Amino acid sequence: MLELALGVGQEEVQRLVYVQEEPALEIALPQVFEQPALGSLQRGKLANVEALAAHIARRQRAAPEAALGPDYQELVTEFQPLFTWATACWDYLLSTEGCRFVPRGPINRYGIRGDYRVVTDKDYSRLVHAIFRRCVLEFDQEPMVPTLSQWLRGRFWPLVLEAYRQLENPPDPRQRILTPYSYLRCVPYQFLNDVHQDLVYATTRRLPQREFQAIDAYFFHFYTEEASAASLSCAAEELRGVLRQSLTKLLIHHRLVYCLLRQIERY
């Protein structure tokens, strides 16, 4: 109980108000899933798995553009327990690594300004199948590994994890890594509000050319400091000085534009 009677007289004390302390909020913390145990990798119904994998790999190297064929599908069916386990790891991967983003396709972009969309379970399934395909095609190059099952047990999940982590890197190596807000990113950056869009672009274009070029590279194209400096043909330290100078002007004369530019950095 907390008395609100500081500095009051006797009459006020008689009308004393007691405020009960609020109980602590029971905020549910994000659940972290545990990775299920990897049991059996294959069904055990396909004979000569290793010979079949080696045959598929040799045929693929001879004709890289050709389809893998029905015998590869038989191999996928044989290792269905592995795919079931990988699917069960999806929640674990999301809770430990966070979400990732991939570029949007050219279709169904009406009303959407962002260049990226979140990775879904279907994208993850395609990634898992791609890693399995890679492991199968590389197996016959490792004579020290006796069985495909052993090769997959040691290589499959580390490769899946590495491929998923690599998704934080945008296709353009000049750009900064993707963040939890990257579904809003587009190049050049477009604000969701047309008023903000017109205000920021009109204001920054009135800056000296070099200052606008620095803002355009770093903020509107999401370039790293090094890539932004390269686009201006200067050192990174000089770029920081140009950005600092232009942002100081905007902070003094156009505070809203300054705040909107700073907002872009989280994307």
DABEL-V436445 format. One record per residue. N is the residue number from 1. RES is the residue in one letter. SS is DSSP state (H for helix, E for strand, - for the rest). Layout:
# DABEL-V436445
n->N res->RES ss->SS
n->N res->RES ss->SS
This chain:
# DABEL-V436445
n->1 res->M ss->-
n->2 res->L ss->E
n->3 res->E ss->E
n->4 res->L ss->-
n->5 res->A ss->-
n->6 res->L ss->-
n->7 res->G ss->-
n->8 res->V ss->-
n->9 res->G ss->-
n->10 res->Q ss->H
n->11 res->E ss->H
n->12 res->E ss->H
n->13 res->V ss->H
n->14 res->Q ss->H
n->15 res->R ss->-
n->16 res->L ss->-
n->17 res->V ss->-
n->18 res->Y ss->E
n->19 res->V ss->E
n->20 res->Q ss->-
n->21 res->E ss->-
n->22 res->E ss->-
n->23 res->P ss->-
n->24 res->A ss->-
n->25 res->L ss->-
n->26 res->E ss->-
n->27 res->I ss->-
n->28 res->A ss->-
n->29 res->L ss->-
n->30 res->P ss->-
n->31 res->Q ss->-
n->32 res->V ss->-
n->33 res->F ss->-
n->34 res->E ss->-
n->35 res->Q ss->-
n->36 res->P ss->-
n->37 res->A ss->-
n->38 res->L ss->-
n->39 res->G ss->-
n->40 res->S ss->-
n->41 res->L ss->-
n->42 res->Q ss->-
n->43 res->R ss->-
n->44 res->G ss->-
n->45 res->K ss->-
n->46 res->L ss->-
n->47 res->A ss->-
n->48 res->N ss->-
n->49 res->V ss->H
n->50 res->E ss->H
n->51 res->A ss->H
n->52 res->L ss->H
n->53 res->A ss->H
n->54 res->A ss->H
n->55 res->H ss->H
n->56 res->I ss->H
n->57 res->A ss->H
n->58 res->R ss->H
n->59 res->R ss->H
n->60 res->Q ss->H
n->61 res->R ss->H
n->62 res->A ss->H
n->63 res->A ss->-
n->64 res->P ss->-
n->65 res->E ss->-
n->66 res->A ss->-
n->67 res->A ss->-
n->68 res->L ss->-
n->69 res->G ss->-
n->70 res->P ss->H
n->71 res->D ss->H
n->72 res->Y ss->H
n->73 res->Q ss->H
n->74 res->E ss->H
n->75 res->L ss->H
n->76 res->V ss->H
n->77 res->T ss->H
n->78 res->E ss->H
n->79 res->F ss->-
n->80 res->Q ss->H
n->81 res->P ss->H
n->82 res->L ss->H
n->83 res->F ss->H
n->84 res->T ss->H
n->85 res->W ss->H
n->86 res->A ss->H
n->87 res->T ss->H
n->88 res->A ss->H
n->89 res->C ss->-
n->90 res->W ss->H
n->91 res->D ss->H
n->92 res->Y ss->H
n->93 res->L ss->H
n->94 res->L ss->H
n->95 res->S ss->H
n->96 res->T ss->H
n->97 res->E ss->H
n->98 res->G ss->-
n->99 res->C ss->-
n->100 res->R ss->-
n->101 res->F ss->E
n->102 res->V ss->E
n->103 res->P ss->E
n->104 res->R ss->-
n->105 res->G ss->-
n->106 res->P ss->-
n->107 res->I ss->-
n->108 res->N ss->-
n->109 res->R ss->-
n->110 res->Y ss->-
n->111 res->G ss->-
n->112 res->I ss->-
n->113 res->R ss->-
n->114 res->G ss->-
n->115 res->D ss->-
n->116 res->Y ss->E
n->117 res->R ss->E
n->118 res->V ss->E
n->119 res->V ss->-
n->120 res->T ss->-
n->121 res->D ss->H
n->122 res->K ss->H
n->123 res->D ss->H
n->124 res->Y ss->H
n->125 res->S ss->H
n->126 res->R ss->H
n->127 res->L ss->H
n->128 res->V ss->H
n->129 res->H ss->H
n->130 res->A ss->H
n->131 res->I ss->H
n->132 res->F ss->H
n->133 res->R ss->H
n->134 res->R ss->H
n->135 res->C ss->H
n->136 res->V ss->H
n->137 res->L ss->H
n->138 res->E ss->H
n->139 res->F ss->H
n->140 res->D ss->-
n->141 res->Q ss->-
n->142 res->E ss->-
n->143 res->P ss->-
n->144 res->M ss->-
n->145 res->V ss->-
n->146 res->P ss->-
n->147 res->T ss->-
n->148 res->L ss->H
n->149 res->S ss->H
n->150 res->Q ss->H
n->151 res->W ss->H
n->152 res->L ss->H
n->153 res->R ss->H
n->154 res->G ss->H
n->155 res->R ss->H
n->156 res->F ss->H
n->157 res->W ss->H
n->158 res->P ss->H
n->159 res->L ss->H
n->160 res->V ss->H
n->161 res->L ss->H
n->162 res->E ss->H
n->163 res->A ss->H
n->164 res->Y ss->H
n->165 res->R ss->H
n->166 res->Q ss->H
n->167 res->L ss->-
n->168 res->E ss->-
n->169 res->N ss->-
n->170 res->P ss->-
n->171 res->P ss->-
n->172 res->D ss->-
n->173 res->P ss->-
n->174 res->R ss->-
n->175 res->Q ss->E
n->176 res->R ss->-
n->177 res->I ss->-
n->178 res->L ss->-
n->179 res->T ss->-
n->180 res->P ss->-
n->181 res->Y ss->-
n->182 res->S ss->H
n->183 res->Y ss->H
n->184 res->L ss->H
n->185 res->R ss->-
n->186 res->C ss->-
n->187 res->V ss->-
n->188 res->P ss->-
n->189 res->Y ss->-
n->190 res->Q ss->-
n->191 res->F ss->-
n->192 res->L ss->-
n->193 res->N ss->-
n->194 res->D ss->H
n->195 res->V ss->H
n->196 res->H ss->H
n->197 res->Q ss->H
n->198 res->D ss->H
n->199 res->L ss->H
n->200 res->V ss->H
n->201 res->Y ss->H
n->202 res->A ss->H
n->203 res->T ss->H
n->204 res->T ss->H
n->205 res->R ss->H
n->206 res->R ss->-
n->207 res->L ss->-
n->208 res->P ss->-
n->209 res->Q ss->H
n->210 res->R ss->H
n->211 res->E ss->H
n->212 res->F ss->H
n->213 res->Q ss->H
n->214 res->A ss->H
n->215 res->I ss->H
n->216 res->D ss->H
n->217 res->A ss->H
n->218 res->Y ss->H
n->219 res->F ss->H
n->220 res->F ss->H
n->221 res->H ss->-
n->222 res->F ss->-
n->223 res->Y ss->E
n->224 res->T ss->-
n->225 res->E ss->H
n->226 res->E ss->H
n->227 res->A ss->H
n->228 res->S ss->H
n->229 res->A ss->H
n->230 res->A ss->H
n->231 res->S ss->H
n->232 res->L ss->-
n->233 res->S ss->-
n->234 res->C ss->-
n->235 res->A ss->-
n->236 res->A ss->H
n->237 res->E ss->H
n->238 res->E ss->H
n->239 res->L ss->H
n->240 res->R ss->H
n->241 res->G ss->H
n->242 res->V ss->H
n->243 res->L ss->H
n->244 res->R ss->H
n->245 res->Q ss->H
n->246 res->S ss->H
n->247 res->L ss->H
n->248 res->T ss->H
n->249 res->K ss->H
n->250 res->L ss->H
n->251 res->L ss->H
n->252 res->I ss->H
n->253 res->H ss->H
n->254 res->H ss->-
n->255 res->R ss->H
n->256 res->L ss->H
n->257 res->V ss->H
n->258 res->Y ss->H
n->259 res->C ss->H
n->260 res->L ss->H
n->261 res->L ss->H
n->262 res->R ss->H
n->263 res->Q ss->H
n->264 res->I ss->H
n->265 res->E ss->-
n->266 res->R ss->-
n->267 res->Y ss->-
